[in-house]
Amino acid sequence: MTACVVTLDLGGVTDKAGLMERCARDLRLPDWFGRNWDALADVLSDPDLWSGDGAGAETVVVVRHWERYAEARPDEWATAREVFAEASALTVALALGGSS
């Protein structure tokens, strides 16, 4: 089984509103996405949104350039990590180090 890899680039994100907008853009979330923690948890756990190519491919979201956001908003970042960890329809991985 192959994985469908999607990148969530948080470069330049400094607050929750920016995080939600970047999630909507990079993850190509539906227009009805409510841009709050509950809505993010819902879309990340909706198997209909992450069914990939229909051949059982797992979706992996790689979060890049998250460090500055985590440092600027540690409480928000803790919530984001919790939402990512509880996502049931896909896998979320944090990219560590490097600039690529």
Phi, psi and omega in degrees: 000135178261163180249145171265116184258129179237136180259130172251106184262112182264015177303126180087353179281129182232359180205173183300317180301318178295320178299314181296319179295319180293321176298314181301317183287304187290326181267359180052053182286155182295158181303332182281357179304124188277358177056046173216171186299316181297318180295321178296315178300319180298312183290327180285348180248009181267104184297335179294332180278340188238034182281000176062225183270008180083355181261020178083015180291134176281142175262129177241125176259121177259118181266119182246155175055041181271346190299317182294319176297316180300322180287320183287325185225070186299324180292317177296318181296323177298319178294316179300315179299320178297315178298315179299317183294329183270357179302125185258348184260354181204176178247134177246129180235138177268127176282133182250129174065175177074166181243006181274000000 
